[in-house]
């Protein structure tokens, strides 16, 4: 009987959630978001704080999103100052950079705020991407659709026509070559791939890059 009671009490203990942080606790975060490679700040970039409630059950932890609790924008120098107060409903907070397709964030845009009720400093190095319009001549392509994939994920529409000209707008680091991988499915668990290297544009202006893909360009993936 004692063993059963102990197990029940242990289960209740492990399933208990912590109390929310009391309402009105003030935290400040300040810093600079800069593109060191291109030596320019990130202006008018939205920054926000997410509030969560942590739920624990045994060895499992679940973070329930409560709300976006506050936000701000970077100024012309990439500097920001964000002051927020706890609502009394949460006990876990994240600092989020609202990025766009033309921004690469080495840090995945999300940071845990380790201390609530204190002043924190956070400086970030991000990278500007610039537009490149791919003008793609498609020649007798089979096994459609063909997907386009970049190392830095971008949501690009598949190519669904076997012949003709299609255009896709991508964003790339102007100082480095960009790899674009075209992929298609031949059969269940059988795929082919064709990779094109787009040379560095060395400009922040929109540029066009013409390329041709043929059916024979695709090779089996390893």
mmCIF file of the C-alpha atoms, coordinates in Angstrom:
data_MODEL
# 
_entry.id   MODEL 
# 
loop_
_atom_site.group_PDB 
_atom_site.id 
_atom_site.type_symbol 
_atom_site.label_atom_id 
_atom_site.label_alt_id 
_atom_site.label_comp_id 
_atom_site.label_asym_id 
_atom_site.label_entity_id 
_atom_site.label_seq_id 
_atom_site.pdbx_PDB_ins_code 
_atom_site.Cartn_x 
_atom_site.Cartn_y 
_atom_site.Cartn_z 
_atom_site.occupancy 
_atom_site.B_iso_or_equiv 
_atom_site.pdbx_formal_charge 
_atom_site.auth_seq_id 
_atom_site.auth_comp_id 
_atom_site.auth_asym_id 
_atom_site.auth_atom_id 
_atom_site.pdbx_PDB_model_num 
ATOM 1   C CA . UNK A 1 1   ? 0.000  0.000  0.000   1.00 0.00 ? 1   UNK A CA 1 
ATOM 2   C CA . UNK A 1 2   ? 2.843  2.363  0.841   1.00 0.00 ? 2   UNK A CA 1 
ATOM 3   C CA . UNK A 1 3   ? 4.470  1.697  -2.537  1.00 0.00 ? 3   UNK A CA 1 
ATOM 4   C CA . UNK A 1 4   ? 1.227  2.476  -4.364  1.00 0.00 ? 4   UNK A CA 1 
ATOM 5   C CA . UNK A 1 5   ? 0.762  5.729  -2.449  1.00 0.00 ? 5   UNK A CA 1 
ATOM 6   C CA . UNK A 1 6   ? 4.360  6.731  -3.143  1.00 0.00 ? 6   UNK A CA 1 
ATOM 7   C CA . UNK A 1 7   ? 3.974  6.107  -6.868  1.00 0.00 ? 7   UNK A CA 1 
ATOM 8   C CA . UNK A 1 8   ? 0.742  8.119  -6.985  1.00 0.00 ? 8   UNK A CA 1 
ATOM 9   C CA . UNK A 1 9   ? 2.309  11.034 -5.113  1.00 0.00 ? 9   UNK A CA 1 
ATOM 10  C CA . UNK A 1 10  ? 5.378  10.933 -7.359  1.00 0.00 ? 10  UNK A CA 1 
ATOM 11  C CA . UNK A 1 11  ? 3.155  11.013 -10.445 1.00 0.00 ? 11  UNK A CA 1 
ATOM 12  C CA . UNK A 1 12  ? 1.238  13.998 -9.123  1.00 0.00 ? 12  UNK A CA 1 
ATOM 13  C CA . UNK A 1 13  ? 4.487  15.804 -8.315  1.00 0.00 ? 13  UNK A CA 1 
ATOM 14  C CA . UNK A 1 14  ? 5.977  15.205 -11.750 1.00 0.00 ? 14  UNK A CA 1 
ATOM 15  C CA . UNK A 1 15  ? 2.818  16.448 -13.467 1.00 0.00 ? 15  UNK A CA 1 
ATOM 16  C CA . UNK A 1 16  ? 2.607  19.729 -11.544 1.00 0.00 ? 16  UNK A CA 1 
ATOM 17  C CA . UNK A 1 17  ? 3.077  23.011 -13.429 1.00 0.00 ? 17  UNK A CA 1 
ATOM 18  C CA . UNK A 1 18  ? 4.998  25.925 -11.964 1.00 0.00 ? 18  UNK A CA 1 
ATOM 19  C CA . UNK A 1 19  ? 3.246  29.116 -10.953 1.00 0.00 ? 19  UNK A CA 1 
ATOM 20  C CA . UNK A 1 20  ? 3.155  31.939 -13.514 1.00 0.00 ? 20  UNK A CA 1 
ATOM 21  C CA . UNK A 1 21  ? 5.486  34.876 -12.972 1.00 0.00 ? 21  UNK A CA 1 
ATOM 22  C CA . UNK A 1 22  ? 3.574  37.612 -11.202 1.00 0.00 ? 22  UNK A CA 1 
ATOM 23  C CA . UNK A 1 23  ? 2.015  40.413 -13.235 1.00 0.00 ? 23  UNK A CA 1 
ATOM 24  C CA . UNK A 1 24  ? 3.939  43.620 -13.887 1.00 0.00 ? 24  UNK A CA 1 
ATOM 25  C CA . UNK A 1 25  ? 7.540  42.379 -13.661 1.00 0.00 ? 25  UNK A CA 1 
ATOM 26  C CA . UNK A 1 26  ? 9.490  44.650 -16.016 1.00 0.00 ? 26  UNK A CA 1 
ATOM 27  C CA . UNK A 1 27  ? 12.302 43.515 -18.312 1.00 0.00 ? 27  UNK A CA 1 
ATOM 28  C CA . UNK A 1 28  ? 14.307 45.558 -20.836 1.00 0.00 ? 28  UNK A CA 1 
ATOM 29  C CA . UNK A 1 29  ? 16.232 44.303 -23.853 1.00 0.00 ? 29  UNK A CA 1 
ATOM 30  C CA . UNK A 1 30  ? 18.438 46.605 -25.902 1.00 0.00 ? 30  UNK A CA 1 
ATOM 31  C CA . UNK A 1 31  ? 21.029 46.161 -28.597 1.00 0.00 ? 31  UNK A CA 1 
ATOM 32  C CA . UNK A 1 32  ? 21.922 46.521 -32.264 1.00 0.00 ? 32  UNK A CA 1 
ATOM 33  C CA . UNK A 1 33  ? 21.098 44.422 -35.318 1.00 0.00 ? 33  UNK A CA 1 
ATOM 34  C CA . UNK A 1 34  ? 23.751 44.883 -37.981 1.00 0.00 ? 34  UNK A CA 1 
ATOM 35  C CA . UNK A 1 35  ? 24.985 43.351 -41.227 1.00 0.00 ? 35  UNK A CA 1 
ATOM 36  C CA . UNK A 1 36  ? 28.746 43.179 -40.649 1.00 0.00 ? 36  UNK A CA 1 
ATOM 37  C CA . UNK A 1 37  ? 29.502 41.716 -44.069 1.00 0.00 ? 37  UNK A CA 1 
ATOM 38  C CA . UNK A 1 38  ? 27.881 44.597 -45.952 1.00 0.00 ? 38  UNK A CA 1 
ATOM 39  C CA . UNK A 1 39  ? 28.501 47.133 -43.148 1.00 0.00 ? 39  UNK A CA 1 
ATOM 40  C CA . UNK A 1 40  ? 24.900 48.351 -42.970 1.00 0.00 ? 40  UNK A CA 1 
ATOM 41  C CA . UNK A 1 41  ? 22.329 48.319 -40.153 1.00 0.00 ? 41  UNK A CA 1 
ATOM 42  C CA . UNK A 1 42  ? 18.933 46.639 -40.249 1.00 0.00 ? 42  UNK A CA 1 
ATOM 43  C CA . UNK A 1 43  ? 16.424 49.481 -40.185 1.00 0.00 ? 43  UNK A CA 1 
ATOM 44  C CA . UNK A 1 44  ? 12.718 49.147 -39.337 1.00 0.00 ? 44  UNK A CA 1 
ATOM 45  C CA . UNK A 1 45  ? 13.023 45.473 -38.407 1.00 0.00 ? 45  UNK A CA 1 
ATOM 46  C CA . UNK A 1 46  ? 10.212 44.272 -36.143 1.00 0.00 ? 46  UNK A CA 1 
ATOM 47  C CA . UNK A 1 47  ? 11.143 42.658 -32.832 1.00 0.00 ? 47  UNK A CA 1 
ATOM 48  C CA . UNK A 1 48  ? 8.653  41.102 -30.449 1.00 0.00 ? 48  UNK A CA 1 
ATOM 49  C CA . UNK A 1 49  ? 8.345  39.142 -27.212 1.00 0.00 ? 49  UNK A CA 1 
ATOM 50  C CA . UNK A 1 50  ? 6.340  35.917 -26.954 1.00 0.00 ? 50  UNK A CA 1 
ATOM 51  C CA . UNK A 1 51  ? 4.856  34.734 -23.670 1.00 0.00 ? 51  UNK A CA 1 
ATOM 52  C CA . UNK A 1 52  ? 4.369  31.028 -22.874 1.00 0.00 ? 52  UNK A CA 1 
ATOM 53  C CA . UNK A 1 53  ? 3.136  28.848 -20.033 1.00 0.00 ? 53  UNK A CA 1 
ATOM 54  C CA . UNK A 1 54  ? 5.236  25.742 -19.390 1.00 0.00 ? 54  UNK A CA 1 
ATOM 55  C CA . UNK A 1 55  ? 3.350  22.509 -18.675 1.00 0.00 ? 55  UNK A CA 1 
ATOM 56  C CA . UNK A 1 56  ? 5.215  19.463 -17.375 1.00 0.00 ? 56  UNK A CA 1 
ATOM 57  C CA . UNK A 1 57  ? 4.054  15.870 -17.331 1.00 0.00 ? 57  UNK A CA 1 
ATOM 58  C CA . UNK A 1 58  ? 6.658  13.359 -16.224 1.00 0.00 ? 58  UNK A CA 1 
ATOM 59  C CA . UNK A 1 59  ? 9.695  13.755 -18.465 1.00 0.00 ? 59  UNK A CA 1 
ATOM 60  C CA . UNK A 1 60  ? 7.741  15.759 -21.055 1.00 0.00 ? 60  UNK A CA 1 
ATOM 61  C CA . UNK A 1 61  ? 7.538  19.535 -21.291 1.00 0.00 ? 61  UNK A CA 1 
ATOM 62  C CA . UNK A 1 62  ? 5.057  21.513 -23.364 1.00 0.00 ? 62  UNK A CA 1 
ATOM 63  C CA . UNK A 1 63  ? 5.161  25.278 -23.867 1.00 0.00 ? 63  UNK A CA 1 
ATOM 64  C CA . UNK A 1 64  ? 1.723  26.764 -24.460 1.00 0.00 ? 64  UNK A CA 1 
ATOM 65  C CA . UNK A 1 65  ? 1.801  30.036 -26.403 1.00 0.00 ? 65  UNK A CA 1 
ATOM 66  C CA . UNK A 1 66  ? -0.125 32.726 -24.517 1.00 0.00 ? 66  UNK A CA 1 
ATOM 67  C CA . UNK A 1 67  ? 0.366  35.925 -26.512 1.00 0.00 ? 67  UNK A CA 1 
ATOM 68  C CA . UNK A 1 68  ? 2.690  38.391 -28.163 1.00 0.00 ? 68  UNK A CA 1 
ATOM 69  C CA . UNK A 1 69  ? 3.275  40.591 -25.165 1.00 0.00 ? 69  UNK A CA 1 
ATOM 70  C CA . UNK A 1 70  ? 5.102  43.575 -26.711 1.00 0.00 ? 70  UNK A CA 1 
ATOM 71  C CA . UNK A 1 71  ? 7.065  44.697 -29.776 1.00 0.00 ? 71  UNK A CA 1 
ATOM 72  C CA . UNK A 1 72  ? 9.286  47.413 -31.210 1.00 0.00 ? 72  UNK A CA 1 
ATOM 73  C CA . UNK A 1 73  ? 11.291 48.295 -34.348 1.00 0.00 ? 73  UNK A CA 1 
ATOM 74  C CA . UNK A 1 74  ? 14.959 48.968 -34.994 1.00 0.00 ? 74  UNK A CA 1 
ATOM 75  C CA . UNK A 1 75  ? 15.886 52.570 -35.810 1.00 0.00 ? 75  UNK A CA 1 
ATOM 76  C CA . UNK A 1 76  ? 18.000 53.842 -38.709 1.00 0.00 ? 76  UNK A CA 1 
ATOM 77  C CA . UNK A 1 77  ? 21.147 52.648 -36.941 1.00 0.00 ? 77  UNK A CA 1 
ATOM 78  C CA . UNK A 1 78  ? 19.794 49.167 -36.279 1.00 0.00 ? 78  UNK A CA 1 
ATOM 79  C CA . UNK A 1 79  ? 19.463 49.941 -32.587 1.00 0.00 ? 79  UNK A CA 1 
ATOM 80  C CA . UNK A 1 80  ? 16.478 48.937 -30.469 1.00 0.00 ? 80  UNK A CA 1 
ATOM 81  C CA . UNK A 1 81  ? 15.123 49.273 -26.950 1.00 0.00 ? 81  UNK A CA 1 
ATOM 82  C CA . UNK A 1 82  ? 12.265 47.059 -25.827 1.00 0.00 ? 82  UNK A CA 1 
ATOM 83  C CA . UNK A 1 83  ? 10.635 47.208 -22.408 1.00 0.00 ? 83  UNK A CA 1 
ATOM 84  C CA . UNK A 1 84  ? 7.895  44.741 -21.522 1.00 0.00 ? 84  UNK A CA 1 
ATOM 85  C CA . UNK A 1 85  ? 5.942  43.629 -18.468 1.00 0.00 ? 85  UNK A CA 1 
ATOM 86  C CA . UNK A 1 86  ? 4.741  40.169 -17.546 1.00 0.00 ? 86  UNK A CA 1 
ATOM 87  C CA . UNK A 1 87  ? 0.985  39.579 -17.697 1.00 0.00 ? 87  UNK A CA 1 
ATOM 88  C CA . UNK A 1 88  ? 0.746  37.160 -14.801 1.00 0.00 ? 88  UNK A CA 1 
ATOM 89  C CA . UNK A 1 89  ? -0.240 34.317 -17.139 1.00 0.00 ? 89  UNK A CA 1 
ATOM 90  C CA . UNK A 1 90  ? 3.130  33.016 -18.329 1.00 0.00 ? 90  UNK A CA 1 
ATOM 91  C CA . UNK A 1 91  ? 6.465  31.801 -17.032 1.00 0.00 ? 91  UNK A CA 1 
ATOM 92  C CA . UNK A 1 92  ? 8.607  31.507 -20.172 1.00 0.00 ? 92  UNK A CA 1 
ATOM 93  C CA . UNK A 1 93  ? 9.523  34.235 -22.692 1.00 0.00 ? 93  UNK A CA 1 
ATOM 94  C CA . UNK A 1 94  ? 11.175 34.428 -26.094 1.00 0.00 ? 94  UNK A CA 1 
ATOM 95  C CA . UNK A 1 95  ? 12.640 37.323 -28.073 1.00 0.00 ? 95  UNK A CA 1 
ATOM 96  C CA . UNK A 1 96  ? 11.753 37.003 -31.770 1.00 0.00 ? 96  UNK A CA 1 
ATOM 97  C CA . UNK A 1 97  ? 13.193 38.768 -34.820 1.00 0.00 ? 97  UNK A CA 1 
ATOM 98  C CA . UNK A 1 98  ? 10.539 38.995 -37.547 1.00 0.00 ? 98  UNK A CA 1 
ATOM 99  C CA . UNK A 1 99  ? 12.675 38.238 -40.588 1.00 0.00 ? 99  UNK A CA 1 
ATOM 100 C CA . UNK A 1 100 ? 11.773 38.329 -44.277 1.00 0.00 ? 100 UNK A CA 1 
ATOM 101 C CA . UNK A 1 101 ? 12.926 36.420 -47.401 1.00 0.00 ? 101 UNK A CA 1 
ATOM 102 C CA . UNK A 1 102 ? 15.600 39.075 -48.009 1.00 0.00 ? 102 UNK A CA 1 
ATOM 103 C CA . UNK A 1 103 ? 17.187 38.551 -44.585 1.00 0.00 ? 103 UNK A CA 1 
ATOM 104 C CA . UNK A 1 104 ? 19.320 35.654 -43.430 1.00 0.00 ? 104 UNK A CA 1 
ATOM 105 C CA . UNK A 1 105 ? 19.444 35.131 -39.687 1.00 0.00 ? 105 UNK A CA 1 
ATOM 106 C CA . UNK A 1 106 ? 22.308 32.938 -38.517 1.00 0.00 ? 106 UNK A CA 1 
ATOM 107 C CA . UNK A 1 107 ? 20.495 32.412 -35.209 1.00 0.00 ? 107 UNK A CA 1 
ATOM 108 C CA . UNK A 1 108 ? 17.071 31.249 -36.496 1.00 0.00 ? 108 UNK A CA 1 
ATOM 109 C CA . UNK A 1 109 ? 15.428 34.460 -35.224 1.00 0.00 ? 109 UNK A CA 1 
ATOM 110 C CA . UNK A 1 110 ? 14.346 33.184 -31.783 1.00 0.00 ? 110 UNK A CA 1 
ATOM 111 C CA . UNK A 1 111 ? 16.081 33.601 -28.419 1.00 0.00 ? 111 UNK A CA 1 
ATOM 112 C CA . UNK A 1 112 ? 15.084 32.466 -24.962 1.00 0.00 ? 112 UNK A CA 1 
ATOM 113 C CA . UNK A 1 113 ? 14.978 35.341 -22.474 1.00 0.00 ? 113 UNK A CA 1 
ATOM 114 C CA . UNK A 1 114 ? 16.898 33.816 -19.546 1.00 0.00 ? 114 UNK A CA 1 
ATOM 115 C CA . UNK A 1 115 ? 16.193 36.422 -16.874 1.00 0.00 ? 115 UNK A CA 1 
ATOM 116 C CA . UNK A 1 116 ? 12.900 38.186 -16.229 1.00 0.00 ? 116 UNK A CA 1 
ATOM 117 C CA . UNK A 1 117 ? 12.991 41.408 -14.227 1.00 0.00 ? 117 UNK A CA 1 
ATOM 118 C CA . UNK A 1 118 ? 16.453 42.460 -15.407 1.00 0.00 ? 118 UNK A CA 1 
ATOM 119 C CA . UNK A 1 119 ? 18.075 44.507 -18.186 1.00 0.00 ? 119 UNK A CA 1 
ATOM 120 C CA . UNK A 1 120 ? 19.562 42.482 -21.034 1.00 0.00 ? 120 UNK A CA 1 
ATOM 121 C CA . UNK A 1 121 ? 21.862 43.375 -23.934 1.00 0.00 ? 121 UNK A CA 1 
ATOM 122 C CA . UNK A 1 122 ? 21.604 41.569 -27.284 1.00 0.00 ? 122 UNK A CA 1 
ATOM 123 C CA . UNK A 1 123 ? 23.602 42.426 -30.427 1.00 0.00 ? 123 UNK A CA 1 
ATOM 124 C CA . UNK A 1 124 ? 22.894 40.399 -33.578 1.00 0.00 ? 124 UNK A CA 1 
ATOM 125 C CA . UNK A 1 125 ? 24.716 39.947 -36.879 1.00 0.00 ? 125 UNK A CA 1 
ATOM 126 C CA . UNK A 1 126 ? 22.301 39.247 -39.739 1.00 0.00 ? 126 UNK A CA 1 
ATOM 127 C CA . UNK A 1 127 ? 22.817 39.271 -43.500 1.00 0.00 ? 127 UNK A CA 1 
ATOM 128 C CA . UNK A 1 128 ? 20.948 41.171 -46.201 1.00 0.00 ? 128 UNK A CA 1 
ATOM 129 C CA . UNK A 1 129 ? 19.878 39.168 -49.245 1.00 0.00 ? 129 UNK A CA 1 
ATOM 130 C CA . UNK A 1 130 ? 19.210 40.852 -52.586 1.00 0.00 ? 130 UNK A CA 1 
ATOM 131 C CA . UNK A 1 131 ? 16.797 39.938 -55.404 1.00 0.00 ? 131 UNK A CA 1 
ATOM 132 C CA . UNK A 1 132 ? 17.777 37.772 -58.356 1.00 0.00 ? 132 UNK A CA 1 
ATOM 133 C CA . UNK A 1 133 ? 15.183 36.940 -61.000 1.00 0.00 ? 133 UNK A CA 1 
ATOM 134 C CA . UNK A 1 134 ? 15.807 33.497 -62.458 1.00 0.00 ? 134 UNK A CA 1 
ATOM 135 C CA . UNK A 1 135 ? 14.697 33.293 -66.088 1.00 0.00 ? 135 UNK A CA 1 
ATOM 136 C CA . UNK A 1 136 ? 14.509 29.550 -66.654 1.00 0.00 ? 136 UNK A CA 1 
ATOM 137 C CA . UNK A 1 137 ? 14.158 27.996 -70.097 1.00 0.00 ? 137 UNK A CA 1 
ATOM 138 C CA . UNK A 1 138 ? 12.634 24.557 -69.630 1.00 0.00 ? 138 UNK A CA 1 
ATOM 139 C CA . UNK A 1 139 ? 13.254 21.994 -72.387 1.00 0.00 ? 139 UNK A CA 1 
ATOM 140 C CA . UNK A 1 140 ? 11.249 18.761 -72.603 1.00 0.00 ? 140 UNK A CA 1 
ATOM 141 C CA . UNK A 1 141 ? 11.250 18.067 -68.875 1.00 0.00 ? 141 UNK A CA 1 
ATOM 142 C CA . UNK A 1 142 ? 9.511  14.887 -67.726 1.00 0.00 ? 142 UNK A CA 1 
ATOM 143 C CA . UNK A 1 143 ? 8.343  13.767 -64.277 1.00 0.00 ? 143 UNK A CA 1 
ATOM 144 C CA . UNK A 1 144 ? 6.857  17.048 -63.189 1.00 0.00 ? 144 UNK A CA 1 
ATOM 145 C CA . UNK A 1 145 ? 6.682  18.960 -60.941 1.00 0.00 ? 145 UNK A CA 1 
ATOM 146 C CA . UNK A 1 146 ? 10.250 20.171 -60.472 1.00 0.00 ? 146 UNK A CA 1 
ATOM 147 C CA . UNK A 1 147 ? 11.058 21.775 -57.125 1.00 0.00 ? 147 UNK A CA 1 
ATOM 148 C CA . UNK A 1 148 ? 13.570 24.563 -56.485 1.00 0.00 ? 148 UNK A CA 1 
ATOM 149 C CA . UNK A 1 149 ? 15.598 24.454 -53.294 1.00 0.00 ? 149 UNK A CA 1 
ATOM 150 C CA . UNK A 1 150 ? 18.182 26.796 -51.827 1.00 0.00 ? 150 UNK A CA 1 
ATOM 151 C CA . UNK A 1 151 ? 20.500 26.337 -48.873 1.00 0.00 ? 151 UNK A CA 1 
ATOM 152 C CA . UNK A 1 152 ? 18.759 29.261 -47.211 1.00 0.00 ? 152 UNK A CA 1 
ATOM 153 C CA . UNK A 1 153 ? 15.132 28.140 -47.326 1.00 0.00 ? 153 UNK A CA 1 
ATOM 154 C CA . UNK A 1 154 ? 12.764 30.146 -49.511 1.00 0.00 ? 154 UNK A CA 1 
ATOM 155 C CA . UNK A 1 155 ? 9.211  29.200 -50.417 1.00 0.00 ? 155 UNK A CA 1 
ATOM 156 C CA . UNK A 1 156 ? 9.462  28.871 -54.205 1.00 0.00 ? 156 UNK A CA 1 
ATOM 157 C CA . UNK A 1 157 ? 6.731  27.665 -56.526 1.00 0.00 ? 157 UNK A CA 1 
ATOM 158 C CA . UNK A 1 158 ? 7.387  24.368 -58.306 1.00 0.00 ? 158 UNK A CA 1 
ATOM 159 C CA . UNK A 1 159 ? 7.905  24.254 -62.061 1.00 0.00 ? 159 UNK A CA 1 
ATOM 160 C CA . UNK A 1 160 ? 4.878  22.529 -63.558 1.00 0.00 ? 160 UNK A CA 1 
ATOM 161 C CA . UNK A 1 161 ? 5.493  23.011 -67.281 1.00 0.00 ? 161 UNK A CA 1 
ATOM 162 C CA . UNK A 1 162 ? 7.702  20.678 -69.328 1.00 0.00 ? 162 UNK A CA 1 
ATOM 163 C CA . UNK A 1 163 ? 8.678  23.228 -71.979 1.00 0.00 ? 163 UNK A CA 1 
ATOM 164 C CA . UNK A 1 164 ? 8.734  27.004 -72.068 1.00 0.00 ? 164 UNK A CA 1 
ATOM 165 C CA . UNK A 1 165 ? 10.093 29.872 -69.984 1.00 0.00 ? 165 UNK A CA 1 
ATOM 166 C CA . UNK A 1 166 ? 9.336  30.434 -66.312 1.00 0.00 ? 166 UNK A CA 1 
ATOM 167 C CA . UNK A 1 167 ? 10.621 32.998 -63.831 1.00 0.00 ? 167 UNK A CA 1 
ATOM 168 C CA . UNK A 1 168 ? 11.309 32.652 -60.125 1.00 0.00 ? 168 UNK A CA 1 
ATOM 169 C CA . UNK A 1 169 ? 12.426 35.443 -57.805 1.00 0.00 ? 169 UNK A CA 1 
ATOM 170 C CA . UNK A 1 170 ? 15.021 34.415 -55.242 1.00 0.00 ? 170 UNK A CA 1 
ATOM 171 C CA . UNK A 1 171 ? 17.030 36.361 -52.664 1.00 0.00 ? 171 UNK A CA 1 
ATOM 172 C CA . UNK A 1 172 ? 20.776 35.807 -52.481 1.00 0.00 ? 172 UNK A CA 1 
ATOM 173 C CA . UNK A 1 173 ? 23.944 36.985 -50.790 1.00 0.00 ? 173 UNK A CA 1 
ATOM 174 C CA . UNK A 1 174 ? 25.362 39.435 -53.327 1.00 0.00 ? 174 UNK A CA 1 
ATOM 175 C CA . UNK A 1 175 ? 28.939 38.645 -52.291 1.00 0.00 ? 175 UNK A CA 1 
ATOM 176 C CA . UNK A 1 176 ? 28.796 34.862 -52.719 1.00 0.00 ? 176 UNK A CA 1 
ATOM 177 C CA . UNK A 1 177 ? 27.702 32.290 -55.277 1.00 0.00 ? 177 UNK A CA 1 
ATOM 178 C CA . UNK A 1 178 ? 24.263 30.774 -54.701 1.00 0.00 ? 178 UNK A CA 1 
ATOM 179 C CA . UNK A 1 179 ? 23.425 27.125 -55.275 1.00 0.00 ? 179 UNK A CA 1 
ATOM 180 C CA . UNK A 1 180 ? 19.976 26.326 -56.666 1.00 0.00 ? 180 UNK A CA 1 
ATOM 181 C CA . UNK A 1 181 ? 18.960 22.660 -56.682 1.00 0.00 ? 181 UNK A CA 1 
ATOM 182 C CA . UNK A 1 182 ? 16.221 21.444 -59.029 1.00 0.00 ? 182 UNK A CA 1 
ATOM 183 C CA . UNK A 1 183 ? 14.650 18.196 -57.891 1.00 0.00 ? 183 UNK A CA 1 
ATOM 184 C CA . UNK A 1 184 ? 12.039 15.753 -59.168 1.00 0.00 ? 184 UNK A CA 1 
ATOM 185 C CA . UNK A 1 185 ? 10.522 12.418 -58.203 1.00 0.00 ? 185 UNK A CA 1 
ATOM 186 C CA . UNK A 1 186 ? 10.929 9.610  -60.736 1.00 0.00 ? 186 UNK A CA 1 
ATOM 187 C CA . UNK A 1 187 ? 9.232  6.818  -58.819 1.00 0.00 ? 187 UNK A CA 1 
ATOM 188 C CA . UNK A 1 188 ? 8.482  5.950  -55.187 1.00 0.00 ? 188 UNK A CA 1 
ATOM 189 C CA . UNK A 1 189 ? 11.724 6.529  -53.220 1.00 0.00 ? 189 UNK A CA 1 
ATOM 190 C CA . UNK A 1 190 ? 13.557 7.491  -56.411 1.00 0.00 ? 190 UNK A CA 1 
ATOM 191 C CA . UNK A 1 191 ? 14.628 11.093 -56.990 1.00 0.00 ? 191 UNK A CA 1 
ATOM 192 C CA . UNK A 1 192 ? 16.800 13.066 -59.385 1.00 0.00 ? 192 UNK A CA 1 
ATOM 193 C CA . UNK A 1 193 ? 18.571 16.364 -58.942 1.00 0.00 ? 193 UNK A CA 1 
ATOM 194 C CA . UNK A 1 194 ? 20.226 19.072 -61.002 1.00 0.00 ? 194 UNK A CA 1 
ATOM 195 C CA . UNK A 1 195 ? 22.280 21.824 -59.372 1.00 0.00 ? 195 UNK A CA 1 
ATOM 196 C CA . UNK A 1 196 ? 23.060 25.251 -60.807 1.00 0.00 ? 196 UNK A CA 1 
ATOM 197 C CA . UNK A 1 197 ? 25.495 27.774 -59.345 1.00 0.00 ? 197 UNK A CA 1 
ATOM 198 C CA . UNK A 1 198 ? 24.369 31.403 -59.623 1.00 0.00 ? 198 UNK A CA 1 
ATOM 199 C CA . UNK A 1 199 ? 27.438 33.686 -59.563 1.00 0.00 ? 199 UNK A CA 1 
ATOM 200 C CA . UNK A 1 200 ? 27.663 36.478 -57.006 1.00 0.00 ? 200 UNK A CA 1 
ATOM 201 C CA . UNK A 1 201 ? 25.918 39.575 -58.367 1.00 0.00 ? 201 UNK A CA 1 
ATOM 202 C CA . UNK A 1 202 ? 27.953 42.128 -56.370 1.00 0.00 ? 202 UNK A CA 1 
ATOM 203 C CA . UNK A 1 203 ? 25.004 44.510 -56.456 1.00 0.00 ? 203 UNK A CA 1 
ATOM 204 C CA . UNK A 1 204 ? 22.013 45.339 -54.305 1.00 0.00 ? 204 UNK A CA 1 
ATOM 205 C CA . UNK A 1 205 ? 19.876 45.987 -57.403 1.00 0.00 ? 205 UNK A CA 1 
ATOM 206 C CA . UNK A 1 206 ? 17.511 43.456 -58.963 1.00 0.00 ? 206 UNK A CA 1 
ATOM 207 C CA . UNK A 1 207 ? 19.373 41.320 -61.502 1.00 0.00 ? 207 UNK A CA 1 
ATOM 208 C CA . UNK A 1 208 ? 18.266 38.712 -64.044 1.00 0.00 ? 208 UNK A CA 1 
ATOM 209 C CA . UNK A 1 209 ? 20.013 35.384 -64.457 1.00 0.00 ? 209 UNK A CA 1 
ATOM 210 C CA . UNK A 1 210 ? 19.193 33.217 -67.475 1.00 0.00 ? 210 UNK A CA 1 
ATOM 211 C CA . UNK A 1 211 ? 19.584 29.452 -67.398 1.00 0.00 ? 211 UNK A CA 1 
ATOM 212 C CA . UNK A 1 212 ? 18.359 26.381 -69.239 1.00 0.00 ? 212 UNK A CA 1 
ATOM 213 C CA . UNK A 1 213 ? 17.399 23.003 -67.814 1.00 0.00 ? 213 UNK A CA 1 
ATOM 214 C CA . UNK A 1 214 ? 17.099 19.895 -69.961 1.00 0.00 ? 214 UNK A CA 1 
ATOM 215 C CA . UNK A 1 215 ? 15.650 16.518 -69.133 1.00 0.00 ? 215 UNK A CA 1 
ATOM 216 C CA . UNK A 1 216 ? 19.128 14.955 -69.376 1.00 0.00 ? 216 UNK A CA 1 
ATOM 217 C CA . UNK A 1 217 ? 20.574 17.355 -66.777 1.00 0.00 ? 217 UNK A CA 1 
ATOM 218 C CA . UNK A 1 218 ? 18.951 15.482 -63.902 1.00 0.00 ? 218 UNK A CA 1 
ATOM 219 C CA . UNK A 1 219 ? 20.971 12.757 -62.169 1.00 0.00 ? 219 UNK A CA 1 
ATOM 220 C CA . UNK A 1 220 ? 19.936 10.248 -59.484 1.00 0.00 ? 220 UNK A CA 1 
ATOM 221 C CA . UNK A 1 221 ? 20.414 11.434 -55.927 1.00 0.00 ? 221 UNK A CA 1 
ATOM 222 C CA . UNK A 1 222 ? 22.715 9.383  -53.722 1.00 0.00 ? 222 UNK A CA 1 
# 
